[in-house]
Amino acid sequence: MAIERANATERDESSGPSETKRSGGTDAAETDASDLDGEDLVLAYPEAPEPVIDGESIAAEPGAVTALVGPNGSGKSTLLKGLANQLAPDDGSVLLDGRDVRSMDTKALARKLGLLSQESTSPDSITVEDLVYHGRYPHRGFFERTTEADARAVERAIELAGCGHLRDREVGSLSGGQKQLAWIALVLAQDTDVLLLDEPTTFLDLHHQMEVMEIIETLRSESEVTVVVVLHDIEQAARLADRVVALKDGEVRARGPPEEVVTEELLSEVFRVDADVVDTDRGPRVTPLRARHEE
């Protein structure tokens, strides 16, 4: 039974200064969390005349949450694919703990880095529990049976994703929000040091959005996992992330703590909206006022 993922786990095996996290966790310099750095990346698609990302660099703070934000077509998902080794750069490199990801064996990379893609598909008849077990693929040989360690990892992932009540349900019978929790459980079962999430809250109702946000917050507070997440909702990003990277037209326009990046000036320049921004103890609160139009 094939599970198709835009994810390193499912491919065939072929041959800045640290900051204290707002959540109260340890300083990144004191953790054993992994470094993920994209250096001078040029990312393009064969059918496109110009690169989507042209010479940009990004450093994900170890053990913290980095949010990529920007309007549609700004290059957020393309950048994430480049970091995940799903899109080979025309130039530049992606380093995971100092090692170029292109030099890593497929399973070795999948044991270190997990990706939740927007392009996840599976047979409708597979159960949620069986789906989550596919996340253990990088930890087993081709013919090896599942182990007690696999079972513990799957149980932890299902519990963390809050989908225990769905474990015996077929994926095809789930709502969009329920499916998203199942896919999150799968990538959590990989038990990786780095987790990349591509718009995990898009198209979800408010309840399921909050569940996803709580999962990410739990990972930050209880695990040394380096998270990079693409978010459309700028206020969600401001509340959730330790660092925000804002992109427009494939260029990084701002990066830093949310209170420094999420400003009225940035919303005007990058998102083309007038808005009020008020600092709160839960991060900047954004109130959009009107869309800006070309003069």
Stockholm file with secondary structure:
# STOCKHOLM 1.0

chainA/1-295         MAIERANATERDESSGPSETKRSGGTDAAETDASDLDGEDLVLAYPEAPEPVIDGESIAAEPGAVTALVGPNGSGKSTLLKGLANQLAPDDGSVLLDGRDVRSMDTKALARKLGLLSQESTSPDSITVEDLVYHGRYPHRGFFERTTEADARAVERAIELAGCGHLRDREVGSLSGGQKQLAWIALVLAQDTDVLLLDEPTTFLDLHHQMEVMEIIETLRSESEVTVVVVLHDIEQAARLADRVVALKDGEVRARGPPEEVVTEELLSEVFRVDADVVDTDRGPRVTPLRARHEE
#=GR chainA/1-295 SS CCCBCSSGGGSCCCCCCCCCCTTSCCCGGGSCCCCEEEEEEEECCTTCSSCSEEEEEEEECTTSEEEEECSTTSSHHHHHHHHTTSSCCSEEEEEETTEEGGGSCHHHHHHHEEEECSCCBCCTTSBHHHHHHGGGGGGSCTTCCCCHHHHHHHHHHHHHHTCGGGTTSBGGGSCHHHHHHHHHHHHHHTCCSEEEEESTTTTCCHHHHHHHHHHHHHHHHHSCCEEEEECSCHHHHHHHCSEEEEEETTEEEEEECHHHHSCHHHIIIIICEEEEEECCTTSCEEEEEEECCCC
#=GC SS_cons         CCCBCSSGGGSCCCCCCCCCCTTSCCCGGGSCCCCEEEEEEEECCTTCSSCSEEEEEEEECTTSEEEEECSTTSSHHHHHHHHTTSSCCSEEEEEETTEEGGGSCHHHHHHHEEEECSCCBCCTTSBHHHHHHGGGGGGSCTTCCCCHHHHHHHHHHHHHHTCGGGTTSBGGGSCHHHHHHHHHHHHHHTCCSEEEEESTTTTCCHHHHHHHHHHHHHHHHHSCCEEEEECSCHHHHHHHCSEEEEEETTEEEEEECHHHHSCHHHIIIIICEEEEEECCTTSCEEEEEEECCCC
//
